[in-house]
Amino acid sequence: MAGEQQDDWVDMAELRALLGVNRSRAYTISRDRTFPSPEIERPRIRLWRRTAVEAWLDLYRPGWRDAG
């Protein structure tokens, strides 16, 4: 993670916000085979690269950038 800015990572709370879903649904989506694997996974934290999450959103949730 050295050299990475905080904005380069997405945690579960931000993932929920990006998806617009509750915790349970975000967890289910994050475990889907099409969703990118977390780069960092520890007992109480999972972090994804923002670019991977945004690419997934572009593919599976078109128009997400315009929502909001």
C-alpha positions as CSV (number, residue, x, y, z in Angstrom):
1,M,0.0,0.0,0.0
2,A,3.1,2.2,0.1
3,G,2.8,5.1,-2.3
4,E,-0.9,4.7,-2.7
5,Q,-3.3,7.5,-1.9
6,Q,-6.3,6.8,0.3
7,D,-8.6,7.6,-2.6
8,D,-7.1,4.6,-4.6
9,W,-8.9,2.2,-2.2
10,V,-12.5,1.3,-1.6
11,D,-13.6,-0.2,1.7
12,M,-16.9,-1.8,2.5
13,A,-18.6,1.4,3.7
14,E,-17.7,3.2,0.4
15,L,-18.7,0.2,-1.6
16,R,-22.1,0.3,0.0
17,A,-22.4,4.0,-0.9
18,L,-21.3,3.4,-4.5
19,L,-23.7,0.5,-4.9
20,G,-26.5,2.3,-3.1
21,V,-27.3,-0.8,-1.1
22,N,-27.4,-2.0,2.5
23,R,-24.5,-3.9,4.2
24,S,-26.0,-7.3,3.6
25,R,-26.5,-6.7,-0.1
26,A,-23.0,-5.1,-0.5
27,Y,-21.5,-8.2,1.1
28,T,-23.4,-10.5,-1.3
29,I,-22.3,-8.5,-4.3
30,S,-18.7,-8.3,-3.1
31,R,-18.6,-12.2,-3.0
32,D,-20.1,-12.6,-6.5
33,R,-17.7,-14.3,-8.9
34,T,-17.9,-11.3,-11.3
35,F,-16.8,-8.8,-8.6
36,P,-13.1,-8.0,-8.3
37,S,-11.3,-9.8,-5.5
38,P,-10.1,-7.5,-2.7
39,E,-6.5,-6.6,-2.8
40,I,-6.3,-6.6,1.0
41,E,-8.4,-9.0,3.0
42,R,-8.0,-9.3,6.8
43,P,-10.5,-10.4,9.4
44,R,-12.0,-6.9,9.8
45,I,-11.1,-5.1,6.6
46,R,-11.4,-5.7,2.9
47,L,-10.0,-3.2,0.4
48,W,-10.5,-3.1,-3.4
49,R,-8.7,-1.0,-5.9
50,R,-10.9,1.9,-6.9
51,T,-10.1,1.3,-10.6
52,A,-11.3,-2.3,-10.4
53,V,-14.5,-1.4,-8.6
54,E,-15.3,1.4,-11.0
55,A,-14.6,-0.9,-14.0
56,W,-17.0,-3.4,-12.5
57,L,-19.6,-0.7,-12.0
58,D,-19.2,0.5,-15.6
59,L,-19.9,-3.0,-16.8
60,Y,-22.6,-4.2,-14.5
61,R,-24.2,-0.9,-13.3
62,P,-24.2,1.3,-16.4
63,G,-25.1,4.9,-15.6
64,W,-23.9,4.7,-12.0
65,R,-21.6,7.8,-12.6
66,D,-24.7,9.8,-13.5
67,A,-26.7,8.8,-10.4
68,G,-26.4,11.4,-7.7
